């Protein structure tokens, strides 16, 4: 885990550099990722040129049928040998410069007695067999994503979703995710595109289900959309307000890959890694007008910032992805405070960073009649040395051996070839202070990864 603590003063965040950790105990070894200030070759701390916000309205809106009434059933003739790869590629590829002489925070610890109690309840969720039953094929990667509410658990994977009660009983599904947008004005939202995210908004008692569109990958004349459905009540099996937000910037149709969502007081926030039809690449940061979305207003607005990955001053700061904060608990963030966005940088990756660090961006948005928004780098927290680019073979996704698996092409993906923290960026307001926790896969010792 990487843990950051911050305090709020005069409606702006002052970050207190404490512990930034990646901790995993494997037998007698653990990796601790400490926020320190080691000597490092100087790198520009921030790109001071302001980023330009682009405001727009949802391009489509309606209300779905009740989710519990959506049809189930096969859609294609089954092909047991077919495996659909859901991994569009674009933008720069990080390559390791070789393992360092040693991880700067590696520690050897004595094995400790387990202190975490056993789960109170476990049950089987969705699997690739559900894809096979519905579509007639399996997919890779699975991208499992789930969220817990007061009475329900909602799970989404590539390319289906389901709703369970807290006892593990299936209430709805498995359902093709595209079915959630049946008869929607943007038919691309009904495609089996993937990269779904589900959030539970505890402040409004609402559920958010999402996926992107992919038809533009095969048709360069078509834009891309973020398809977002917000429940009309606290019941995730009921009806949803359906929205589509276009991702076009400066006339370029950007594909919003790897979307990651977060909840805030007045906005739903998402980050993406975006690429255009040729060499265009960057990180998208969006805020969606939450108060209108939860009330079914068709004029809900969005704002987008595009951080240009072809800018050599910006690429080291964002690498291959950022994460928006997503609160835990019932205590809301303070009013009118900036929304934290977190990234990592690794001087052993090929994005141009000259030292290892956690980068903290501030997103500010006010949804007034003439909205205002800004996004800027707040600070960089230097860390002890780490290497995020794990050597995998035969591809960059085939990394960790698994019990009983002899085919190296079936090894576990650790997202090792991208310079980015992994979902989620958990935020909690403790009133007297605030904390952020996320994860980063690293190569602790040659051939050994920790997260």
C-alpha positions as CSV (number, residue, x, y, z in Angstrom):
1,X,0.0,0.0,0.0
2,X,1.0,3.6,-0.5
3,X,-0.4,5.8,2.2
4,X,-0.6,9.5,2.1
5,X,-2.0,11.9,4.7
6,X,-3.0,15.4,4.1
7,X,-4.6,18.3,6.0
8,X,-7.0,21.0,4.8
9,X,-6.2,24.7,5.4
10,X,-7.9,27.7,3.8
11,X,-9.8,25.4,1.4
12,X,-6.6,24.2,-0.1
13,X,-4.7,21.0,0.6
14,X,-1.3,21.0,2.3
15,X,0.2,17.6,2.0
16,X,2.0,16.2,4.9
17,X,4.8,13.8,3.8
18,X,4.5,10.7,6.0
19,X,4.4,7.1,5.0
20,X,4.1,6.1,1.3
21,X,4.3,2.4,1.4
22,X,4.0,-0.7,-0.7
23,X,3.7,-3.6,1.8
24,X,3.3,-7.2,1.2
25,X,4.7,-10.0,3.4
26,X,5.8,-13.0,1.5
27,X,7.2,-15.6,3.9
28,X,10.1,-13.7,5.5
29,X,10.3,-10.8,3.1
30,X,8.4,-7.5,2.8
31,X,8.8,-4.4,0.7
32,X,8.2,-1.1,2.4
33,X,7.9,2.0,0.1
34,X,8.9,5.0,2.2
35,X,8.4,8.6,1.3
36,X,11.9,10.0,1.7
37,X,14.0,12.4,-0.2
38,X,16.9,10.5,-1.7
39,X,19.5,12.3,-3.9
40,X,18.2,12.4,-7.4
41,X,19.0,14.0,-10.7
42,X,17.0,17.2,-11.0
43,X,13.8,17.0,-12.9
44,X,11.3,19.8,-13.4
45,X,8.9,19.4,-10.5
46,X,5.9,20.7,-12.4
47,X,4.7,21.8,-15.8
48,X,3.4,25.3,-15.0
49,X,1.5,25.9,-18.2
50,X,-2.2,25.7,-17.2
51,X,-4.2,22.8,-18.7
52,X,-7.3,23.9,-20.5
53,X,-10.7,22.5,-19.4
54,X,-13.2,21.5,-22.1
55,X,-16.9,21.6,-20.9
56,X,-19.7,19.7,-22.7
57,X,-23.1,18.2,-22.1
58,X,-24.1,14.6,-22.3
59,X,-24.8,13.7,-25.9
60,X,-27.6,11.3,-25.0
61,X,-29.9,10.6,-22.0
62,X,-32.8,8.4,-21.1
63,X,-34.1,6.0,-18.4
64,X,-33.5,2.3,-18.7
65,X,-36.0,-0.5,-18.0
66,X,-35.6,-2.1,-14.6
67,X,-32.4,-4.0,-14.5
68,X,-34.1,-7.0,-13.0
69,X,-36.3,-7.3,-16.1
70,X,-33.4,-7.4,-18.6
71,X,-33.3,-10.7,-20.6
72,X,-30.7,-13.4,-20.1
73,X,-29.7,-16.1,-22.6
74,X,-27.1,-17.0,-25.2
75,X,-26.4,-14.6,-28.0
76,X,-24.1,-16.6,-30.2
77,X,-23.3,-20.2,-31.1
78,X,-20.7,-21.4,-28.6
79,X,-17.1,-21.8,-29.8
80,X,-15.1,-23.5,-27.0
81,X,-11.8,-22.6,-28.6
82,X,-12.5,-18.9,-29.1
83,X,-10.8,-16.4,-26.7
84,X,-11.5,-12.7,-27.3
85,X,-8.6,-10.4,-26.4
86,X,-9.9,-7.2,-24.9
87,X,-6.7,-5.2,-24.7
88,X,-6.5,-2.4,-27.3
89,X,-3.0,-0.9,-27.3
90,X,-1.8,2.5,-28.1
91,X,0.6,5.2,-26.7
92,X,4.1,4.6,-25.5
93,X,5.2,1.2,-24.1
94,X,7.3,1.2,-21.0
95,X,10.5,-0.9,-21.2
96,X,12.7,-1.9,-18.2
97,X,16.2,-0.5,-18.1
98,X,17.2,-3.5,-16.1
99,X,16.9,-4.4,-12.4
100,X,18.5,-2.0,-10.0
101,X,21.3,-3.0,-7.6
102,X,18.6,-3.3,-4.9
103,X,15.2,-2.0,-4.0
104,X,15.6,1.0,-1.8
105,X,13.0,-0.1,0.7
106,X,13.3,-3.9,0.8
107,X,13.3,-5.3,4.3
108,X,13.5,-8.8,5.7
109,X,10.9,-9.3,8.4
110,X,10.2,-12.3,10.7
111,X,7.0,-14.1,9.8
112,X,4.2,-12.7,11.9
113,X,1.2,-14.5,13.3
114,X,-1.9,-13.9,11.2
115,X,-4.1,-11.1,12.7
116,X,-6.8,-10.8,10.0
117,X,-9.9,-12.9,10.9
118,X,-11.4,-15.2,8.3
119,X,-14.1,-13.9,6.1
120,X,-17.6,-14.0,7.5
121,X,-19.0,-15.1,4.1
122,X,-17.6,-16.1,0.7
123,X,-19.5,-17.0,-2.4
124,X,-18.8,-17.6,-6.1
125,X,-19.1,-14.5,-8.3
126,X,-18.9,-14.1,-12.1
127,X,-16.5,-16.0,-14.3
128,X,-15.5,-16.5,-17.9
129,X,-18.0,-19.3,-18.0
130,X,-20.7,-16.7,-17.9
131,X,-19.2,-15.1,-21.0
132,X,-19.2,-18.5,-22.7
133,X,-22.8,-19.1,-21.8
134,X,-24.0,-15.7,-23.0
135,X,-21.6,-15.0,-26.0
136,X,-20.2,-18.4,-26.9
137,X,-16.6,-17.4,-26.2
138,X,-14.3,-16.4,-23.3
139,X,-12.4,-13.2,-22.9
140,X,-9.0,-12.0,-21.7
141,X,-8.3,-10.1,-19.5
142,X,-11.3,-10.5,-17.1
143,X,-11.1,-7.1,-15.4
144,X,-13.2,-8.0,-12.4
145,X,-14.7,-5.1,-10.5
146,X,-17.2,-5.0,-7.6
147,X,-18.7,-2.7,-5.1
148,X,-20.7,-3.2,-1.8
149,X,-23.7,-1.2,-0.7
150,X,-25.9,-1.4,2.4
151,X,-27.8,-4.5,1.1
152,X,-26.2,-5.5,-2.2
153,X,-23.0,-6.5,-3.9
154,X,-22.7,-5.6,-7.6
155,X,-20.0,-7.2,-9.8
156,X,-18.9,-6.4,-13.3
157,X,-16.4,-8.2,-15.5
158,X,-15.6,-8.2,-19.2
159,X,-18.3,-8.6,-20.5
160,X,-21.1,-9.3,-18.0
161,X,-22.5,-8.1,-14.7
162,X,-24.7,-9.3,-11.8
163,X,-26.3,-8.2,-8.6
164,X,-26.2,-10.2,-5.3
165,X,-27.7,-9.7,-1.9
166,X,-25.4,-9.6,1.1
167,X,-25.9,-13.4,1.6
168,X,-24.6,-14.1,-1.8
169,X,-27.9,-14.9,-3.5
170,X,-28.1,-13.9,-7.1
171,X,-30.8,-11.2,-7.7
172,X,-30.1,-10.2,-11.3
173,X,-27.8,-11.6,-14.0
174,X,-25.5,-12.6,-15.2
175,X,-26.4,-10.0,-17.9
176,X,-24.5,-8.9,-21.0
177,X,-23.3,-5.4,-19.9
178,X,-24.3,-3.9,-23.3
179,X,-27.9,-4.9,-22.5
180,X,-28.0,-2.2,-19.9
181,X,-28.0,0.3,-22.8
182,X,-30.6,-1.5,-25.0
183,X,-32.4,1.0,-27.3
184,X,-30.2,3.8,-26.1
185,X,-29.6,6.7,-28.5
186,X,-25.9,5.8,-28.7
187,X,-26.1,2.2,-30.0
188,X,-22.3,1.8,-29.5
189,X,-23.0,1.6,-25.8
190,X,-24.7,-1.8,-26.3
191,X,-21.6,-3.3,-27.8
192,X,-19.6,-5.9,-25.7
193,X,-16.7,-3.4,-25.2
194,X,-15.5,-4.0,-21.6
195,X,-13.3,-2.2,-19.1
196,X,-16.4,-1.8,-16.8
197,X,-16.4,0.0,-13.4
198,X,-19.1,-0.1,-10.7
199,X,-19.2,2.4,-7.9
200,X,-21.6,2.8,-4.9
201,X,-22.2,6.4,-4.0
202,X,-22.8,6.3,-0.3
203,X,-23.5,10.0,-0.1
204,X,-26.4,9.8,-2.5
205,X,-27.4,6.1,-2.1
206,X,-26.9,5.5,-5.9
207,X,-25.1,3.0,-8.1
208,X,-22.9,3.9,-11.1
209,X,-22.2,1.3,-13.8
210,X,-20.1,2.1,-16.8
211,X,-18.2,0.9,-19.9
212,X,-16.6,2.6,-22.9
213,X,-17.3,2.2,-26.6
214,X,-14.9,0.5,-29.0
215,X,-16.6,0.7,-32.4
216,X,-14.4,3.7,-33.3
217,X,-11.3,1.4,-33.3
218,X,-12.5,-0.1,-36.5
219,X,-14.1,3.0,-38.0
220,X,-11.9,6.2,-37.8
221,X,-14.9,8.4,-38.7
222,X,-16.6,7.6,-35.4
223,X,-16.0,9.2,-32.0
224,X,-15.8,7.3,-28.6
225,X,-18.1,7.6,-25.6
226,X,-18.0,6.9,-21.9
227,X,-21.4,5.2,-21.2
228,X,-22.5,5.9,-17.6
229,X,-25.6,4.6,-15.9
230,X,-26.7,6.0,-12.5
231,X,-29.4,4.1,-10.6
232,X,-32.7,6.1,-9.9
233,X,-32.8,4.7,-6.4
234,X,-30.7,2.7,-3.9
235,X,-31.9,-0.5,-5.5
236,X,-29.3,-1.7,-8.1
237,X,-31.8,-4.0,-9.7
238,X,-34.1,-1.1,-10.6
239,X,-34.1,1.6,-13.3
240,X,-31.1,3.7,-14.3
241,X,-30.5,7.1,-15.8
242,X,-28.4,6.5,-18.9
243,X,-25.8,9.0,-20.2
244,X,-23.2,9.1,-22.9
245,X,-20.3,11.6,-22.8
246,X,-18.1,12.0,-25.9
247,X,-14.3,11.9,-25.5
248,X,-13.3,14.0,-28.5
249,X,-10.7,16.7,-27.9
250,X,-9.6,19.3,-30.4
251,X,-11.3,17.4,-33.2
252,X,-9.4,14.2,-32.4
253,X,-11.4,11.0,-31.6
254,X,-9.6,9.8,-28.5
255,X,-10.2,6.2,-27.3
256,X,-10.7,6.4,-23.5
257,X,-8.8,3.2,-22.5
258,X,-8.5,1.9,-18.9
259,X,-11.2,4.1,-17.3
260,X,-11.0,4.4,-13.5
261,X,-13.8,6.1,-11.6
262,X,-14.1,7.9,-8.3
263,X,-16.9,9.5,-6.3
264,X,-16.7,13.0,-4.8
265,X,-19.1,15.5,-3.3
266,X,-20.5,17.1,-6.5
267,X,-18.7,15.1,-9.2
268,X,-18.1,11.6,-10.5
269,X,-14.5,11.7,-11.6
270,X,-12.8,9.4,-14.1
271,X,-9.3,9.1,-15.5
272,X,-8.3,7.4,-18.8
273,X,-5.3,6.6,-20.9
274,X,-6.2,8.0,-24.3
275,X,-4.8,7.6,-27.8
276,X,-5.8,8.9,-31.2
277,X,-5.6,7.4,-34.7
278,X,-1.9,8.0,-35.2
279,X,0.7,9.2,-32.6
280,X,-1.7,11.0,-30.2
281,X,-1.4,9.9,-26.6
282,X,-2.2,11.3,-23.2
283,X,-4.1,11.0,-20.0
284,X,-7.8,12.1,-19.8
285,X,-9.2,13.5,-16.5
286,X,-13.0,14.0,-16.5
287,X,-15.5,15.2,-14.0
288,X,-19.2,14.5,-14.5
289,X,-21.9,16.7,-13.0
290,X,-23.2,14.4,-10.3
291,X,-26.1,16.4,-8.8
292,X,-27.8,16.5,-12.2
293,X,-27.1,12.9,-13.0
294,X,-28.6,11.5,-9.8
295,X,-31.7,13.6,-10.5
296,X,-32.1,12.5,-14.1
297,X,-31.3,15.8,-15.7
298,X,-30.6,15.3,-19.4
299,X,-28.4,18.5,-19.4
300,X,-25.8,17.0,-17.1
301,X,-22.4,18.4,-18.0
302,X,-18.8,17.1,-18.1
303,X,-15.4,18.7,-18.1
304,X,-12.3,17.1,-19.6
305,X,-8.6,17.8,-19.2
306,X,-6.2,16.2,-21.6
307,X,-2.6,15.8,-20.4
308,X,-0.5,15.4,-23.5
309,X,1.8,12.4,-23.3
310,X,3.8,13.7,-26.2
311,X,4.9,16.7,-24.1
312,X,8.3,15.7,-22.6
313,X,7.6,17.8,-19.5
314,X,4.3,16.1,-18.8
315,X,5.0,12.4,-19.8
316,X,7.2,11.7,-16.8
317,X,4.5,13.0,-14.4
318,X,1.7,10.8,-15.7
319,X,3.4,7.8,-17.3
320,X,0.5,5.5,-18.3
321,X,-2.2,6.5,-15.9
322,X,-3.6,8.4,-13.0
323,X,-6.2,7.5,-10.3
324,X,-9.0,9.7,-8.9
325,X,-9.9,9.6,-5.2
326,X,-12.8,7.5,-4.2
327,X,-14.1,8.0,-0.6
328,X,-14.7,5.3,2.0
329,X,-17.0,5.9,5.0
330,X,-19.8,8.4,5.4
331,X,-17.7,11.5,6.2
332,X,-17.7,13.7,3.2
333,X,-14.6,15.6,2.0
334,X,-14.6,19.3,3.0
335,X,-16.7,21.6,0.8
336,X,-14.9,23.3,-2.2
337,X,-11.7,21.3,-1.7
338,X,-9.7,20.0,-4.6
339,X,-10.1,16.4,-5.7
340,X,-6.8,14.5,-5.4
341,X,-5.6,12.6,-8.5
342,X,-2.5,10.3,-7.9
343,X,0.2,9.0,-10.2
344,X,3.6,7.4,-9.9
345,X,6.8,7.8,-11.7
346,X,9.7,5.4,-12.1
347,X,13.2,6.3,-13.3
348,X,13.7,2.7,-14.6
349,X,10.7,3.0,-16.9
350,X,11.0,4.7,-20.3
351,X,8.7,7.7,-19.7
352,X,11.5,10.1,-18.9
353,X,11.4,10.3,-15.1
354,X,14.8,11.0,-13.4
355,X,13.7,9.9,-9.9
356,X,11.0,7.8,-8.3
357,X,8.1,9.6,-6.8
358,X,4.3,9.8,-6.1
359,X,2.7,12.7,-8.0
360,X,-0.3,14.4,-6.6
361,X,-2.6,16.4,-8.8
362,X,-5.4,18.7,-7.7
363,X,-8.7,18.8,-9.7
364,X,-11.0,21.7,-8.9
365,X,-14.5,22.1,-10.3
366,X,-17.5,24.3,-9.5
367,X,-20.7,23.4,-11.3
368,X,-22.3,26.8,-11.4
369,X,-24.2,28.4,-14.3
370,X,-20.8,29.2,-15.9
371,X,-18.7,26.4,-14.5
372,X,-15.0,26.7,-13.7
373,X,-12.4,24.0,-13.4
374,X,-8.6,23.6,-13.1
375,X,-6.1,20.7,-12.9
376,X,-2.6,21.1,-11.8
377,X,0.3,19.2,-10.2
378,X,0.3,20.0,-6.4
379,X,3.4,18.2,-5.3
380,X,5.8,15.3,-5.8
381,X,6.7,12.9,-3.0
382,X,10.1,11.4,-3.5
383,X,10.2,7.7,-2.6
384,X,12.9,5.2,-1.9
385,X,14.1,3.5,-5.1
386,X,11.7,1.1,-6.8
387,X,11.3,-0.7,-10.2
388,X,7.7,-1.0,-11.5
389,X,8.6,-2.7,-14.8
390,X,8.6,-6.4,-14.1
391,X,10.1,-8.7,-16.7
392,X,7.4,-10.9,-18.2
393,X,7.4,-13.5,-20.9
394,X,6.3,-14.4,-23.6
395,X,4.3,-11.1,-23.5
396,X,4.3,-8.2,-21.1
397,X,1.1,-9.6,-19.5
398,X,2.4,-13.1,-18.7
399,X,4.2,-12.6,-15.4
400,X,3.6,-14.8,-12.4
401,X,3.5,-18.6,-12.3
402,X,0.4,-20.1,-11.0
403,X,-0.2,-23.5,-9.3
404,X,-0.8,-26.2,-11.9
405,X,-0.2,-23.9,-14.9
406,X,2.6,-25.0,-17.2
407,X,1.8,-22.7,-20.1
408,X,3.7,-19.5,-19.5
409,X,1.2,-17.6,-21.7
410,X,-1.4,-18.3,-18.9
411,X,0.7,-16.7,-16.1
412,X,-0.9,-14.0,-14.0
413,X,-0.8,-10.4,-15.3
414,X,0.5,-7.9,-12.7
415,X,0.1,-4.7,-14.9
416,X,3.9,-4.6,-14.8
417,X,4.6,-2.9,-18.0
418,X,2.8,0.4,-17.3
419,X,3.9,3.2,-15.0
420,X,0.7,3.6,-13.1
421,X,-0.9,2.9,-9.7
422,X,-3.6,0.4,-9.6
423,X,-7.3,0.9,-8.8
424,X,-8.5,2.0,-6.2
425,X,-7.3,5.3,-4.7
426,X,-9.2,5.0,-1.4
427,X,-9.8,8.3,0.4
428,X,-11.1,8.7,3.9
429,X,-11.8,11.9,5.9
430,X,-11.0,11.4,9.6
431,X,-12.1,15.0,10.3
432,X,-8.7,16.0,11.8
433,X,-6.8,14.6,8.8
434,X,-7.4,12.8,5.5
435,X,-5.7,9.7,4.0
436,X,-5.2,8.2,0.6
437,X,-4.3,4.6,-0.1
438,X,-3.4,2.9,-3.4
439,X,-1.1,0.1,-4.7
440,X,1.8,-0.2,-7.1
441,X,3.3,-3.4,-8.4
442,X,7.1,-3.5,-8.1
443,X,10.0,-5.9,-8.7
444,X,11.3,-6.3,-5.2
445,X,14.1,-8.6,-6.1
446,X,15.0,-10.2,-9.5
447,X,11.9,-12.2,-10.6
448,X,10.0,-11.4,-7.4
449,X,7.1,-9.0,-7.4
450,X,5.3,-7.3,-4.5
451,X,2.3,-5.0,-4.5
